[in-house]
């Protein structure tokens, strides 16, 4: 049946270029005529070699306004975002070894967009190995919307970002060690508008008839990168744990979509609030993105009415209040909310002694904070999945970018949180009675 579904799914059919530090900056227009994605070159002086700044790599995002001596004025590239503002940026500096540079974020949009500080609560993240590993510079490195960094002598390249980026190459490297594992299989869900493959990963009991079905999704919003490290942790636990992981490999099958907005991830886009609608609001009417269309067609047949769980991994706003706490976004359906609370109880227990602690008290019940309002015509992943035959739990889990209830969010602590989520998931599944649910009549298909 998987081959038949694969055929059906398939039928559903860079960032800014370098600028070179200079006393004068000469912008040449890009192919699309925009100066923002152009290329600049000029010499600083005869005594000092130029340094370059660019986002010309997977996940890169920067627009450089000007360079004067050791100060750089720049801002995040919003691309096709609507009228709002968002905070993702990711750029590379070459040739600045031994120098101290100050990077200042500007707001070039005037009153048309609400100003924000795109530097998070632990300052910028820095990578000295091409984006493989990241560390926070700390809040003390920032001064309002600026930060200063002294490049180590001999360090010819560094990357800076609002978070700890995660792109397709990292997922491929993670999956390499499971290439011959009989409990995991990588297929294609769909091809994007730019021709990229959206992976559809199956994990667990792939050759039998497991009782439970689980859908795990990430990167509906391209810039919500921390979610990908959590997803790695979930997958590693389910594939390697000798007790709970083994139970899942016997009794469950997970369908995992690591990059719902694959083009956005690779192109370094915000992904949130796209003109028209973004990927997480593409679950009603006719989907406009191939990945969401394919997922909506695939899951009901694959799940076949069996007890079904869906967890959509997200990241919230950059700072403040609930945005610095791990939390679930409560469903408007009381029956689903009850299941979220049961899962939350398991996750609270699983994470109690971990670096990143989840508390049920942090969850946003429907009708509280921003989680209010009548059903919207643009349904989300959890709205849609709650209607699939057999659905028991459909939840959104929000993971902060840098600070989670005082705990430092890093690549490793996010992966460890993923292990806690997987442990909670298995304990939750063990308690299910297997009874299906009737579709929710209050949410549109």
N, C-alpha and C positions, 0 to 999 in steps of 0.2 A: 504494500500500500504506500510505503514511503516514496517509491519511485514515481507512482502516479501523482502523489501530492507534490513532489519536486517539480514535475513537468507543469503542473497547474500554477505553482508559485512563480516559476521562471517566466511564464507568459504574462504575468502582471508587470509585465514589464519593468595662482597661489599668492599666495599672499603677497604683500608688498615687496618690491624689489629693493636691493641694497641702496643705502645712501652712504656716502663717504664723508667723513668729518672734514670740515673746511671752514675757512673764514668766510668764503662765499659758497653758496650752494646753487648749482645750475641744474634745475630739474628738466629732464627730457620727458615728453609725454609718453605714456604707455600705449600699447596697441589700441586700447579702447579710448584713448584721448585724455585720460584722467591723469593729472599730475601726481595725485596721491599715490598711485602705484607705479610711478616713474622711477627712473634711475638717475642718481646724482653723482657727480664726480668732480672733486677739486682738491688741490693740495692745501694742507694746513699751513705749512711753511717749509722752508728748506731744511730747518733744523729738526722738525718733528714729522714722523711718518704719519699718514692718515690712518684712521680706523674706520671700519664700516659697520653699519647697522642694517639689518634686513630681517624679513620674515619669509624668505624664500626657501621654505622647507615644510614638510607635512605638519600642519597645525599652526603654522606661523601667522601672526597677526600684529601689524604695527603700521602706523602712518607717521613718518617723521616730518615735522613742520620746519625745523631749522636746527643747525648746529653752530654754536659759537664757542670756540675754545673747548673747554671741558664741560660745557652745558648743552644738553640735548632737549629740545622741546618736541614732544610727540603725543600721540593719542591712540586709543584703540580704534580699530576699523569696524564700523557697524554694518557694512555691506548692505544686505537687503532687509535689515531690521526696519520695522514700521516707525511709528512716531516716538517710541520709547528710547531708553538708553540702557546699556549693559556694560560689563566691566572686563570682559576677557581680552587679554593681550599676551603675546608670546613672541619675543624677538631675540635675535642673535647679534653679538658684538664680536668683531674680529680685529686684531691688531692693536689692542689697547693695553697690552701687558705693562704692568708697573704704574699705570695711570689711575687717577681717581676721577670718575665721571659722575656727574649729576644728571639724572633723568627726571624731567618735569612734565607731568601730564596736563594738557590743555583741554579746553572745552570749546571747540571751534563751531559748534552748532547754534550758539546764541540761545534765545528764548525758545527756540523750536524743540529743544529737548531738555529734560531736567538734568542739572549738573549732578555728578556723583564723584566720589573718590574711588578710583579703580585699584587702589592698593589696599590689600586686606589687613586683617588684624594682627598677623604675624609678619607683616612686611611682604616684599616680593619673594618669590622662590627663585633660586639660582641653581644652574647645572653647569658643571665644568667638564662633563663627559658627553657632550652632544645630545643631552636630553634623556640619558638613560637613568640617572639618579638625580634627585633634587633635594635641596635643603632650604628652609626658610631663613632669610637674612635677619629676621627679627623686627619687631615694631620700632626699635631704636634706629634702624637704618632709614626709616621714612620720616619725612617732615611734611605733613599735610599730603599734598598730591605729588611730592617729589621723593626720590631716594638717591642716595649716593653709594657708590661701590668702588673700592680700590681693587683693581685687578692684580692678582699675584704676578710677580715677575716670572716671565717665561710662559705665562698662561695666554695663549694666542686666541682662544675662543671661549666665550661664556654665553649662556642663554639665561634670559630672565622672563618670568611669567607671573601672572596673577594667581596661579595655582601650580599644580604639578601635572603637566600635560601627559596625555596618553593617546597614542594614535595606533593605526593598524599594524605597523611594524612591531610594536610592543606586544600586541595580542598574538601575532604570528610566532614571535619568539617564545611566548608563554605556552602556546599550544604545541610547539615542537617536541617537548618531552613526552607528550601523550600521543604522538603520531601513530604508535603501534598498540595503543590501548583499546581493547575490545569494547570498552564502556563509553567511548566517545567517538563521534562521527561528525565531520564538517561538510555541510552541503551549502547550496546557494538558495537564499530566500528570493532574491530579486536582483536586478541590475538597476543602478541609479541613473539619473538623467545624464550624468557624465560618464556612464559606462562602468562604474565600479561595482564590484561584487559585494552584496550584503550577505554576510555569513549567517547561516542557520545551523546552529550546533545542537546535536542531540547527545544527551549524557544520561547514563544509567543503564537500565535493563533494555537493551536494544534488540534483543533476539527473542524475547518472550512476550508475555502479555501482562505487563505490570499494572497494578491496581490504580496508581496515582499518576496524574499528569501535572507538570509544573512549567509555567512560562516565566522566564526571566528576561527582562529587557533593560537596556541601558542606552544612554545617549540619544534619547528623543530630542533633547536639546544639546547641540553639538559641544558646547563649551563646558558641560558639566562633567568634568574629567575625573573627579574623585570617585564617581560611581564605577568607573572601569576597574580601579584597584579593588574595590569591594567585590565586584563580580569575579575577578581572579580568585579572591579568597574563598568565595562560595564554591567555585568550580573545583579548586584544589582540594577543599575539604571533602566534597562529595566523591571525588575520584580516589582519594588517598586514605581517608580516615578508616581505621580498621573496625570500628563499631557502628556508629551512626551512618558513616559513609557507605559501609558495606550493606547496611539495611536498605539504604536508598537504592543502591545498585541492584538490589534484588526486587524491590517493590515499587520503584518509581522510574519515570523517564522525564527528563527536563528538556524543554525546547528553549534554547538560549539565543537571543539576538544581541550581540555585543555592541553593534553600532546601528541604531535605527536611522540616524542621519549620517550616513557614511561620507557623503560629499562634504557636508558641513564640518565634520571632524577633520578630514584631511585638508580641507581648504582653510582651516582656522577661522571658522565663522562663529558668531554668537549662537545662532540656532534658535534663540528664544525670541518669540514675538515677531516672526517673519511676516513680511507683507502677505496678505491673504490669510494664511494660517500656518503654524509650525507643525512639526510632526506629531506632537502630543495632542493636537486638536484636530487630527485628521481621521477620526474614528466614527464619523457620522456621514450620512449621504454617500456620495462617491468620493473615495479617497483621491487626493491629488498627487500623492507620493507612492511610488511603486512598492516600497517596503511595507507601508501600512496596508495597502491594498492586498498584497500577497499574504501578510500575516492574518488579516481578517478572513481571507478565503481558506487559509490552511488550518488554523487552529481548531475550528469546530469539527472538521473531519478527523483530524489527528487525535483530538481529545476523546471523540466517540462517546460523549456522555459520562465518562469516568470522572471521579472526584478531581476537580481542577483547581489549581492555585496559580495566581498571577502576581508577581512582584516586579514593580517598575522602579528602577533605581534612578534617583535624581539628586541634584545639589540645589540648595536654596539661594537666597540673596547672599551678598558678600560679608555682611556683618550684622550683629545686633539681635537681641531677643531669641526667638525660636530659630533664627538662622544660624545660631551657634549651638544648637542642640539637635541631635539625631531624633527624627520624629516621623511618624506616619501622618499622612493627610487623610482625615476621616472621610469615609464614603457617606453619601446622603441616605443610602438604604440602611435602615437599622439592622437588618439581618447581616449585611456585609460588615458593618461597623462592629457588631458583636464578634464576628470572626477575626477582625483586625485586633480587637482587644485580647482575644485568646492567643493569637500569634504574638502580640506585644508582650504578654505575660511570659511567654517562652523566651523571647529575645532579651527581656530585662534580666531574667535568670542567667541566660547564657553569657551576657556581657558584664555581669556584676563585678568580676575581678579583672576585667580587661582594661587596656589603655584608653579605649573609647567606650564610654558607658552610655547605654540607652535607658531611659526611664519612661514608663508609660505615661507619666504625668506631663511629658513634653508633647504628646500627640495632639494634633489640631482636630478636634471633633468638628463635624459639619455644623456650621452656624457660628463658629468662633473665629476670631482674628480675621484673616482675609478669606477663609474657607466658608464663604456664604453664598447665598443667592439661589435663584431658581435654576432648574436644569437648563444648561446651555445647548444651543444647536450644535456646537462643535464639541462632541464628546471626546473624552480623554481615553487613554489606554485602559485605566481601571474601570471607567464607565462602561466601556465596550465589553471587557472581559467578564464583568459581573453578569452579563446577559447570556454568555455562552452556556449551553447545556452542561450541567454538572459543576458549574462554578461554585466554590465555597468561599474562597478568599480572593479578593482583588484589592491590592494595596499599592500605594506610592510610599516609598521609603526615601526620605530626604537625608543626605549625608553632607555636613558642612565642609567647606573648602579647607579651613585652617584650624579652627577651634571648635571642639565638641565638648561642651560642659566643662571646660578647663583642660581637656585632653588635647594634645598636639596631634593634628591630623597629618600623617606622613604617608608615604607609599606603603610602608610596612604596617603601620597601625590600621590603615584602611583595609589592607588584606586580612589582618587579624580580625577586624570587624566582620569581614565577609565570612570567615570561619564561624563566628558567632551567629550570623544570620543563617548559615546552613545548618548549624546545630539546632537552632530554634525551629527552622523549617521542618526538619526530620521529626522533632518532638511533637510539633503541631500535627503532622501527617499521621503519626502513630495514634493520635486520639480521634481522628475522623472516623465517622461511622460508615462512610461511603455513600450516604444518601445524597442525591442531587438536589438542585434548587430549581424552582421555577424561574423563568426569565423575569427581570424587574420591569414592570409595565411603565415605570416613570422615566425611563431613559430610552432615548431613541436608538434604533439600530443604525 
